[in-house]
Amino acid sequence: MTIKDWNAEDRPREKLLQRGPAALTDAELLAIFLRTGTPGKSAVDLARDLLEQFGSLKALLNADHQQFCQGNGLGDAKYAQLQAVLEMARRHFKEILQRGNALSSPDITRAYLSARLRSYNYEVFACLFLDNQNRVIQLEELFRGTLNSANVYPREVVKQALHHNAAAVIFAHNHPSGINEPSQADKYITEKLQQALALLDIRVLDHFIIGDGQPYSFAENGLL
């Protein structure tokens, strides 16, 4: 039985149009992206097989070119299509942030930082530089590390903040392990950065840790 033979309310595309994308499973969302299945398999069946093969939707989306193309029914065209979709999402969030206030759009800020940092398999420390209206000036990935850590130098952060004439900053870094709880080192470097920037009247508004699930906020957990 093909998807066309299913009841209309069970077809992924119709279900999305009627109930919104949040109502769909990972396999159903992936099936819409795939559009077609393979001989003997519907797009949903193929999507389920791929999720099992890669282990999760996140792993599939983060796969490099070679890994992605090893998936059944996937190839260069699908990889290019997926990368275009992911980049459009990143630019969409960035454009919204640049038009508004980073503090008044916390969900967009989280989504943008997650889209930028979640796919790395090593630690990346980034800084969102803001003007005195908390509007985004620039996001810069300042330091890159190993699977476990990134060396963060307060002097370089201060230098870039002055270069952008920033009035405030939001820090973010990813945990490739997926665990989004702060380590003692995370707390220590955040305090050091806050002290260094305070000398220049540059505010540290938050520090997000990007892992699996919702990013961890230092500000919301009373650490800033």
Sine and cosine of phi, psi and omega as CSV:
sin_phi,cos_phi,sin_psi,cos_psi,sin_omega,cos_omega
0.00,0.00,0.77,-0.63,0.04,-1.00
-1.00,0.00,0.18,-0.98,-0.01,-1.00
-0.88,0.48,-0.53,0.85,0.01,-1.00
-0.88,0.47,-0.40,0.92,0.00,-1.00
-1.00,0.07,-0.14,0.99,0.00,-1.00
-0.96,0.27,0.32,-0.95,0.15,-0.99
-0.88,0.47,0.60,-0.80,-0.09,-1.00
-0.82,0.58,-0.63,0.77,-0.06,-1.00
-0.95,0.31,-0.21,0.98,0.01,-1.00
-0.99,-0.15,-0.19,0.98,0.00,-1.00
-0.97,0.26,0.74,-0.67,-0.09,-1.00
-0.80,0.59,-0.71,0.70,-0.06,-1.00
-0.91,0.42,-0.73,0.68,0.00,-1.00
-0.91,0.41,-0.62,0.79,0.02,-1.00
-0.89,0.46,-0.66,0.75,0.03,-1.00
-0.90,0.44,-0.70,0.71,-0.03,-1.00
-0.91,0.41,-0.56,0.83,-0.04,-1.00
-0.99,0.11,-0.61,0.79,-0.17,-0.99
-0.86,-0.50,-0.11,0.99,0.00,-1.00
1.00,-0.05,0.38,-0.92,-0.08,-1.00
-0.90,0.43,-0.47,0.89,-0.02,-1.00
-0.91,0.41,-0.33,0.94,-0.03,-1.00
-0.98,0.19,-0.20,0.98,-0.09,-1.00
-1.00,-0.01,0.50,-0.86,0.12,-0.99
-0.98,0.22,0.20,-0.98,0.06,-1.00
-0.85,0.53,-0.66,0.75,-0.02,-1.00
-0.91,0.42,-0.62,0.79,-0.01,-1.00
-0.94,0.35,-0.66,0.75,0.05,-1.00
-0.89,0.46,-0.69,0.72,0.00,-1.00
-0.91,0.42,-0.59,0.81,0.01,-1.00
-0.89,0.46,-0.62,0.78,0.04,-1.00
-0.90,0.43,-0.63,0.77,0.05,-1.00
-0.90,0.43,-0.69,0.72,-0.03,-1.00
-0.92,0.38,-0.58,0.81,0.02,-1.00
0.96,0.27,-0.71,0.70,-0.02,-1.00
-0.76,-0.66,0.37,-0.93,0.05,-1.00
-0.99,-0.13,-0.47,-0.88,0.06,-1.00
-0.82,-0.57,0.22,-0.98,0.00,-1.00
-0.78,0.62,0.85,-0.53,0.01,-1.00
1.00,0.05,-0.08,1.00,-0.01,-1.00
-0.74,-0.67,0.72,-0.70,0.11,-0.99
-0.97,0.25,0.17,-0.99,0.04,-1.00
-0.87,0.48,-0.57,0.82,0.02,-1.00
-0.93,0.36,-0.68,0.74,0.05,-1.00
-0.87,0.49,-0.70,0.71,0.01,-1.00
-0.89,0.46,-0.66,0.75,0.01,-1.00
-0.88,0.47,-0.68,0.73,0.03,-1.00
-0.89,0.45,-0.66,0.75,0.03,-1.00
-0.88,0.47,-0.67,0.74,-0.02,-1.00
-0.92,0.38,-0.64,0.77,0.03,-1.00
-0.90,0.43,-0.59,0.81,0.06,-1.00
-0.94,0.35,-0.65,0.76,-0.02,-1.00
-0.90,0.43,-0.71,0.71,-0.06,-1.00
-1.00,0.06,-0.36,0.93,0.04,-1.00
0.98,-0.20,-0.45,0.89,0.00,-1.00
-0.14,-0.99,0.25,-0.97,0.07,-1.00
-0.91,0.41,-0.64,0.77,0.02,-1.00
-0.86,0.52,-0.71,0.70,-0.01,-1.00
-0.89,0.46,-0.62,0.79,0.03,-1.00
-0.91,0.41,-0.72,0.70,-0.02,-1.00
-0.92,0.39,-0.49,0.87,-0.04,-1.00
-1.00,-0.04,-0.05,1.00,-0.03,-1.00
-0.90,0.44,0.61,-0.79,0.07,-1.00
-0.97,0.23,0.07,-1.00,-0.10,-0.99
-0.81,0.58,-0.76,0.65,-0.05,-1.00
-0.91,0.42,-0.71,0.70,0.01,-1.00
-0.89,0.46,-0.69,0.72,-0.04,-1.00
-0.87,0.49,-0.71,0.70,-0.08,-1.00
-0.95,0.32,-0.17,0.99,0.08,-1.00
-0.98,0.18,-0.20,0.98,0.02,-1.00
-0.95,0.30,0.59,-0.81,0.00,-1.00
-0.89,0.46,0.80,-0.60,0.02,-1.00
0.99,0.13,0.07,1.00,-0.01,-1.00
-0.95,-0.32,0.25,-0.97,-0.02,-1.00
-0.06,-1.00,-0.23,-0.97,-0.06,-1.00
-0.85,0.52,-0.68,0.73,-0.06,-1.00
-0.90,0.44,-0.70,0.71,0.01,-1.00
-0.92,0.39,-0.61,0.79,0.01,-1.00
-0.90,0.44,-0.71,0.71,0.02,-1.00
-0.89,0.46,-0.65,0.76,0.01,-1.00
-0.90,0.44,-0.70,0.72,0.00,-1.00
-0.90,0.43,-0.70,0.71,-0.01,-1.00
-0.89,0.46,-0.59,0.81,0.05,-1.00
-0.91,0.42,-0.66,0.75,0.02,-1.00
-0.89,0.45,-0.71,0.70,-0.01,-1.00
-0.89,0.45,-0.65,0.76,0.00,-1.00
-0.93,0.37,-0.60,0.80,0.07,-1.00
-0.88,0.47,-0.64,0.77,0.03,-1.00
-0.89,0.45,-0.70,0.71,0.01,-1.00
-0.88,0.48,-0.70,0.72,-0.02,-1.00
-0.93,0.36,-0.55,0.84,0.04,-1.00
-0.88,0.47,-0.77,0.64,0.00,-1.00
-0.89,0.45,-0.65,0.76,-0.01,-1.00
-0.89,0.45,-0.67,0.74,-0.02,-1.00
-0.90,0.43,-0.64,0.77,0.03,-1.00
-0.90,0.44,-0.69,0.72,0.01,-1.00
-0.89,0.46,-0.67,0.74,-0.05,-1.00
-0.92,0.39,-0.38,0.93,0.01,-1.00
-1.00,0.03,-0.28,0.96,-0.12,-0.99
-0.77,-0.64,-0.41,-0.91,-0.06,-1.00
-0.96,-0.28,0.82,-0.58,-0.07,-1.00
-0.88,0.48,-0.52,0.85,-0.01,-1.00
-0.98,0.21,-0.47,0.88,-0.01,-1.00
-1.00,0.09,-0.11,0.99,0.04,-1.00
-0.80,-0.61,0.87,0.50,-0.10,-1.00
-0.88,0.47,-0.58,0.81,-0.01,-1.00
-0.92,0.38,-0.64,0.77,0.04,-1.00
-0.92,0.40,-0.65,0.76,0.03,-1.00
-0.86,0.51,-0.74,0.67,0.03,-1.00
-0.87,0.49,-0.71,0.70,-0.05,-1.00
-0.89,0.45,-0.66,0.75,-0.01,-1.00
-0.91,0.41,-0.73,0.69,0.00,-1.00
-0.90,0.43,-0.63,0.78,0.04,-1.00
-0.90,0.44,-0.69,0.72,0.00,-1.00
-0.89,0.46,-0.55,0.84,-0.02,-1.00
-0.98,0.20,-0.59,0.81,-0.21,-0.98
-0.93,-0.36,-0.34,0.94,-0.17,-0.99
-0.92,0.40,-0.46,0.89,-0.12,-0.99
-0.99,0.15,-0.22,0.97,-0.05,-1.00
-0.94,0.33,0.63,-0.78,0.07,-1.00
-0.99,-0.14,0.29,0.96,0.13,-0.99
-0.62,-0.78,0.31,-0.95,-0.06,-1.00
-0.96,0.28,0.69,-0.73,0.09,-1.00
-0.77,-0.64,0.77,-0.64,0.05,-1.00
-0.96,-0.27,0.84,-0.55,-0.06,-1.00
-0.84,-0.54,0.37,-0.93,0.03,-1.00
-0.72,-0.69,0.77,-0.64,0.08,-1.00
-0.99,-0.13,0.93,-0.36,-0.02,-1.00
-1.00,0.00,0.74,-0.68,-0.10,-1.00
-0.82,-0.57,0.46,-0.89,0.08,-1.00
-1.00,0.06,-0.14,-0.99,-0.08,-1.00
-0.97,0.26,-0.06,1.00,0.12,-0.99
-0.97,-0.25,0.21,0.98,-0.03,-1.00
0.88,0.47,0.45,0.89,0.10,-0.99
-1.00,-0.01,0.54,-0.84,-0.09,-1.00
-0.95,0.31,0.78,-0.62,0.15,-0.99
-1.00,-0.05,-0.78,0.63,-0.06,-1.00
-0.25,-0.97,0.56,-0.83,0.21,-0.98
-0.96,-0.29,0.79,-0.61,0.03,-1.00
-0.81,-0.59,0.72,-0.69,0.14,-0.99
-1.00,0.03,0.96,-0.26,-0.20,-0.98
-1.00,0.00,-0.59,0.81,-0.08,-1.00
-0.67,-0.74,0.60,-0.80,0.05,-1.00
-0.81,-0.59,0.60,-0.80,-0.06,-1.00
-0.76,-0.65,-0.46,-0.89,-0.01,-1.00
-1.00,-0.09,-0.31,-0.95,0.07,-1.00
-0.91,0.41,-0.37,0.93,-0.16,-0.99
-0.92,-0.40,-0.38,0.92,-0.11,-0.99
-0.34,-0.94,0.30,-0.95,0.12,-0.99
-0.72,-0.69,0.72,-0.70,0.05,-1.00
-0.98,0.20,0.86,-0.51,-0.05,-1.00
-0.92,-0.39,0.81,-0.59,-0.06,-1.00
-0.92,-0.39,0.92,-0.39,-0.02,-1.00
-0.81,0.58,-0.60,0.80,-0.02,-1.00
-0.86,0.52,-0.65,0.76,0.00,-1.00
-0.94,0.35,-0.60,0.80,0.03,-1.00
-0.90,0.43,-0.71,0.70,0.03,-1.00
-0.88,0.48,-0.69,0.72,-0.01,-1.00
-0.85,0.53,-0.71,0.71,-0.01,-1.00
-0.95,0.33,-0.57,0.82,0.04,-1.00
-0.89,0.45,-0.66,0.75,0.04,-1.00
-0.93,0.37,-0.62,0.78,0.02,-1.00
-0.86,0.51,-0.63,0.77,-0.03,-1.00
-1.00,0.01,-0.02,1.00,-0.05,-1.00
0.82,0.58,0.70,0.72,-0.07,-1.00
-0.98,0.21,0.60,-0.80,0.09,-1.00
-0.99,-0.16,-0.33,0.94,-0.02,-1.00
-0.42,-0.91,0.31,-0.95,0.02,-1.00
-0.65,-0.76,0.42,-0.91,0.19,-0.98
-0.80,-0.60,0.82,-0.57,0.04,-1.00
-1.00,-0.03,0.41,-0.91,0.11,-0.99
-0.41,-0.91,0.63,-0.78,0.17,-0.99
-0.53,-0.85,0.41,-0.91,-0.05,-1.00
-0.99,-0.17,0.43,-0.90,0.16,-0.99
-0.91,-0.41,0.97,-0.25,-0.02,-1.00
-0.84,0.54,-0.40,0.92,0.03,-1.00
-0.92,0.39,-0.32,0.95,-0.05,-1.00
1.00,-0.05,-0.25,0.97,0.00,-1.00
-0.98,0.19,0.86,-0.51,-0.10,-0.99
-0.97,-0.24,0.50,0.87,0.10,-0.99
-1.00,-0.08,0.60,-0.80,-0.02,-1.00
-0.96,0.27,0.63,-0.77,0.11,-0.99
-1.00,0.05,0.14,-0.99,0.07,-1.00
-0.89,0.46,-0.59,0.81,0.04,-1.00
-0.90,0.43,-0.62,0.78,0.04,-1.00
-0.88,0.48,-0.69,0.72,0.00,-1.00
-0.92,0.40,-0.64,0.77,-0.04,-1.00
-0.91,0.42,-0.76,0.65,-0.06,-1.00
-0.93,0.38,-0.53,0.85,0.04,-1.00
-0.90,0.43,-0.67,0.74,0.03,-1.00
-0.90,0.43,-0.67,0.74,0.01,-1.00
-0.89,0.45,-0.68,0.74,0.01,-1.00
-0.91,0.41,-0.65,0.76,0.01,-1.00
-0.89,0.46,-0.66,0.75,0.01,-1.00
-0.91,0.42,-0.68,0.73,-0.03,-1.00
-0.91,0.42,-0.69,0.73,-0.05,-1.00
-0.96,0.27,-0.47,0.88,0.00,-1.00
-0.89,0.45,-0.49,0.87,0.02,-1.00
-0.90,0.43,-0.36,0.93,0.00,-1.00
-0.95,-0.32,0.20,0.98,-0.02,-1.00
0.87,0.50,0.56,0.83,0.09,-1.00
-0.97,-0.22,0.86,-0.52,-0.10,-1.00
-0.99,0.10,0.63,-0.78,0.16,-0.99
-0.99,-0.17,0.94,-0.33,-0.10,-0.99
-1.00,0.10,-0.54,0.84,-0.02,-1.00
-0.19,-0.98,0.24,-0.97,0.13,-0.99
-0.65,-0.76,0.89,-0.46,-0.03,-1.00
-0.98,-0.22,0.66,-0.75,0.14,-0.99
-0.95,-0.30,0.85,-0.53,-0.06,-1.00
-0.99,-0.14,0.91,-0.42,0.08,-1.00
-0.68,-0.73,-0.59,-0.80,0.11,-0.99
-0.99,0.14,0.58,-0.81,0.01,-1.00
0.97,0.23,-0.40,-0.91,-0.07,-1.00
-0.94,0.35,0.74,-0.67,0.06,-1.00
-0.85,0.53,0.58,-0.82,0.03,-1.00
-0.99,0.13,0.74,-0.67,0.00,-1.00
-0.94,-0.33,0.85,-0.53,0.09,-1.00
-0.88,0.48,-0.69,0.72,-0.05,-1.00
-0.89,0.46,-0.71,0.70,-0.04,-1.00
-0.93,0.35,-0.36,0.93,0.00,-1.00
-0.97,-0.23,0.29,0.96,0.12,-0.99
0.96,0.29,0.37,0.93,-0.02,-1.00
-0.99,-0.14,0.02,1.00,0.07,-1.00
-0.75,-0.66,0.00,0.00,0.00,0.00
